[in-house]
Amino acid sequence: MPDFRKACVIGWPVKHSRSPLIHHFWLNKYHIPGAYLREEVMPDSLSSFVGKLSDCGYCGANVTLPYKEQALTLCDCTSDLARRLGAVNTLWFEDGRLHGDNTDVDGFLANLDEQARGWDLNCKRAIVLGAGGAARAVLAGLAAREIESVTLLNRSLDRARQLADEASGWGFRQVRADSLDPAGLGLSEADLLINTTSLGMEGQPRLDLDLSRFPEDAVVCDIVYTPLETELLKNARMRRLRTSSGLGMLLHQAAPGFEHWFGLKPEVTKELRTMIEADIKRDKK
Ligand SMILES: NC(=O)c1ccc[n+]([C@@H]2O[C@H](COP(=O)([O-])OP(=O)(O)OC[C@H]3O[C@@H](n4cnc5c(N)ncnc54)[C@H](OP(=O)(O)O)[C@@H]3O)[C@@H](O)[C@H]2O)c1
């Protein structure tokens, strides 16, 4: 019988996190004795909590808002990618040392690959809406797939410029920053559009974009997953464009952590997706 192992998600607040549902689905599916808990850690207590993670019996953890940046500084070893993003979302112990990585990039790419197969074959120009933590992960993903040119549009132009400056050293031919003006997006020349802002999320303002000039073989991706299908994706689907929704990114980003903690690479299946979709719909009622 394998050891009982446990992991957790650390955040403030964490009661809405769907990570326990995802990891318990996999623990049950693969008959692994283990648990995955929520740990609500008060501001100012992250360092002491992470310091006693192993003593509390945890073999690792996910880190969510607002601690992804601070957690990076608490690790003994971090990946190049985590340092580039300035944030970690997955912690695990190896040889007694605390390792940290950022799996949002893997999650973003695996989801696009699954939902819009071959999207990167002829993708030269991408438009990214937003310049926060998620936009940074998306840009790193686009750099990994050698996309030539990116336009970064954000409500706060300064933030867009700062991220564009940084990303210009990641291998792109061109990274342009501009303010978020839906009227002047230049959609007709883009192959891929990705929304990483919280616009279109439940309780947030709408994201109104006219997709009529977007090329018919282009792909629209929205990383927002509540609602499961955002207005942006609905509009894209009506225009018969290929789309990629946010839930898959959430599911795929969870897989590397599970493998570190429980020793098996889990599959993102239709069954898992249906279970989480049902939970999101239940929450809405
Ligand atoms: N699917 C997934 O696995 C996944 C993973 C991570 C994040 N997400 C989702 O991605 C979204 C962004 O997350 P994040 O971590 O990047 O957050 P963040 O760092 O706080 O960034 C938020 C972004 O949204 C923009 N924004 C917020 N309110 C806006 C408004 N009213 N009008 C225009 N722009 C607005 C911000 O612009 P300013 O810079 O001007 O404030 C910024 O670019 C959230 O909805 C989150 O749930 C999904």
The ligand as an ORCA input file, in Angstrom:
! r2SCAN-3c Opt
* xyz 0 1
  N      -8.202     29.941    -16.609
  C      -7.256     30.014    -15.707
  O      -6.650     29.009    -15.284
  C      -6.850     31.375    -15.186
  C      -5.582     31.544    -14.588
  C      -5.243     32.816    -14.106
  C      -6.157     33.865    -14.219
  N      -7.360     33.636    -14.798
  C      -8.334     34.745    -14.945
  O      -7.686     35.811    -15.645
  C      -8.155     37.075    -15.188
  C      -6.955     37.965    -14.816
  O      -6.201     37.367    -13.778
  P      -4.798     38.011    -13.288
  O      -4.253     37.078    -12.287
  O      -3.966     38.433    -14.439
  O      -5.333     39.331    -12.533
  P      -4.555     40.717    -12.343
  O      -3.092     40.504    -12.235
  O      -5.291     41.411    -11.235
  O      -4.847     41.513    -13.723
  C      -6.161     41.918    -14.053
  C      -6.161     42.448    -15.485
  O      -7.531     42.780    -15.836
  C      -7.595     44.176    -16.164
  N      -8.877     44.739    -15.722
  C      -9.496     44.518    -14.533
  N     -10.664     45.204    -14.487
  C     -10.762     45.864    -15.668
  C     -11.753     46.743    -16.223
  N     -12.855     47.096    -15.559
  N     -11.550     47.252    -17.484
  C     -10.434     46.910    -18.169
  N      -9.465     46.082    -17.696
  C      -9.631     45.568    -16.460
  C      -6.431     44.807    -15.446
  O      -6.089     46.032    -16.052
  P      -5.267     47.149    -15.212
  O      -3.812     46.744    -15.275
  O      -5.561     48.426    -15.954
  O      -5.807     47.145    -13.817
  C      -5.343     43.714    -15.663
  O      -4.841     43.761    -16.964
  C      -9.100     36.763    -14.016
  O     -10.418     36.780    -14.528
  C      -8.720     35.354    -13.599
  O      -9.812     34.638    -13.033
  C      -7.735     32.427    -15.298
*
